[in-house]
Amino acid sequence: MNIKEYIKLNKLNTNSRERQNVYKRFYMFAYLRKTYGYSYQKIGCLFNRNHATIIHGINEYEYFKKDKMFLDLTKETRSYFPMGVITQNNLLTLMFQILSKQDKLV
């Protein structure tokens, strides 16, 4: 499952304030920033949020990342997208993005 599919399947791009969805969003914000180096704006586009919300979410992730409830509610998300690991499904997308940027530079 790729990132965009996961976001849509779990409705993380909606305005849901259910704790489980909020915590999953926080985790995914941090995952995309730390693993792929996505900009705040690019992450915001994936989740229908602005850059300030992404910054806040990443700060909240840093605060909650060792909390038992946070770990329980994000267990599935963390198993699909382990922090710092580029999943095989997303590797092709990342390679395409890198090659596209190189074409623009030439």
N, C-alpha and C positions, 0 to 999 in steps of 0.2 A: 504494500500500500504506500502510495507516495504522500507527500505532505498536503498537497491541495485536496486530495481525496479524503484524508483523515480529518482535515478542518471542516469540510462540508458534511461528512458523515456524522461527526460529533456536534455539528452546528456551533462550532467555535467562532464563526464569523457573524453570529447573530447577537442580539442585545441581551441574551440570557444572563441573569445574575445568579444562577444556581452555583453554589460553592464549587461543585465538581467541575463545571464548565470554566469558571473563573480561574481555578487552580491549573487546569489543563492549558488554558490560554497563557497564563504566566509562564508555565514550563516551556511551551512552544515558542514564545517570544524569546526567552533566554537561549533555547536550543538553536533557533535560527540565527541569532546574533553571534553566539559563541562558536557554533560548528561551521556555519557557512559564511559568517561575516556579513550577513545582510544588513543593509542600512535600516534605520528606524522607519523611514518612509516606505521601503519595500515590504517590510514586515507588516506595517500598517495596511498596505494595500491588500495583503492576503486575508486580513481579519476585519476589513472595513473599519479601521481605527486610524486615528491620527498619530503622529510621531510622539507626542507628549504622553499619550496613553501607553505606548510601547515602552517608553522610558520608565514610566511608573510601574508597569507590569514586571519589567526586569528587576527593578529595585525590590518589588514585593517578592519575586521569586527568591532573590538573595536572602530576604528575611525569613521566608517560609521553608526553604529547601531542606531543612532538617526536622521540620515539624511532623509529628506522627500522622496527623490527619492529612496533611498535604501529601506525604509519601503514600498513604493508603489510596487517596483519591486520584493520584497520578500514576499509579503502578502500571496500568496498561499503556499509557502514553510513553512512559519511560522505557518500557520493554520494546515498543515499536521504534522509538527514537532515542537511543542512549546518548547522553550528553557527550559531545566531542567526537561522535562516530557518524560518518556519512554513510547512510544506508545505501545498499546496492541499487535500489529503485531510483534513488535520487542522484546517484553518481553520474548517470547518463545525462540528466538534466544539467548538472553542474558542469560537466565537460562541454556540453553544447554552449552554455553561457560563456565559458572561458574562450572557446573557439570563436564565438560571435564577437566578443570584445577584441580579439586579435585581428579579425577581419576588418573591423572599424579602424584599428590603429594603422593598418598598412595602407 
